[in-house]
Amino acid sequence: MPSDLDALDDARRYTLELVHHLDARRLETAIVPFLSPMAWDLGHIAAFEDLWIAHRLGGLPLLREEHAALYDAFETPREVRAGLDFLRGEELVEYMAAVRARSAQVDPGDGTLFELVVRHEYQHAETMLQAMALAGLRPAGFADGGPAGGDGLELVEVEAGAALIGAPAEGFAYDNERPRHAVELPAFAIARSPVSNATWLSFAEGGGYERREWWSAEGWAWKLDQDIECPENASNGDPGAAVVHVSHHEAEAFARSVDARLPTELEWEKAALHGRLAGIGSAWEWTQSHFSGYPGFRAHPYREYSEVFFGDGYRVLRGASPATHPRVASLHFRNWDLPERRQLFAGVRIAR
């Protein structure tokens, strides 16, 4: 395992290599209103690092206090960021380097905040890859979905009984992954693999986007309003790869079309921990679960990471995608987004 500072530097090299092929115009333009300009993301990555390492851990004043609100994700919603005077070009590069030089002077302590900053950067790298995919600007060799490992229709049985859910007390974990707790689950069946492009294409060609009975009322209204059609990767991508860029609404409709449902996140984690699932990491996988805290949840180190998103609006995704750095991915990690979002590298695994 690299040292704390080496891990920060590894993350920075990873980020800069991802955007190396993009010119200033692409970096500074919002691809869609709900994703930031990538130059804003880069400035935010540095500002987050400065806040948590130099300022809160090291006790130093912020390097650019005048930009604290600009790079605060809650002070500046995504929809307004494209119109703000965020750092660009050489000034942005110099700011990122200056922040890193300050971090190098801070004692990492137990390493928790350094790890938080490292993973935060990797998560924003995935967000930037989402923007690149939407704009057709993927880095060379990047594939949105990995090998599915099957068609997504073969089910495996998981016996009834207890499961330990959540991250262990030792090591780094996000607040929403704790505390670890026991749950009793009835028997269920879950797909061995995520749904493949070929299987999804069969769904679409079989009327998947016309058969009202397979869709929820909310999903059908969204489909009509947004004129949603089969994602391009299902027809243009590798037939054996996991389908991605499907919303929760589409995932639910597919599951109903094969007389199935989406798994709960507890079912998903139990099956994954028992080694029953293939294709983990080929696509994020929508679950039917709403995002909320586990029993005994405690916000840490700041409530805006998880708690402000709890409720009926957001659905949980499990697994990982080809855009997810291995340092972030784990069987306990809980991703979440709104059910209409398609920019995620997200697919579906069915259950019954």
Buried (B, 14 or more C-beta within 10 A) or exposed (E): EEEBBEBBBBBBEBBEEBBEEBEEEBBBBBBEEBBBBBBBBBBBBBBBBBBBBBBBBBEBEBBBEEBBEBBBBEEBEBEEBBEBEBBBEEEBBEBBEBBBEBBEEBEBEEBBBBBBBBBBBBBBBBBBBBBBBBBEBBEEEEBBBBBBBBBBBEBBEBEEEEBEBBBEEEEBBBBBBBBBEEBEBEEBBBBBBBBBBBBBBBBBEEEBBEBEEBBBEEBBEBBEEEEBEBBEBBBEBBBBBBBBBBBBBBBBBBBBBBEBBBBBBBBBBBBBBEEBBBBBBBBBBBBBBBBBBBEEBEBBEBEEBBBEBBEEEBBBBBBBBBBBBEBBBBBBBBBBBEBBBBBBBBBBBBBB
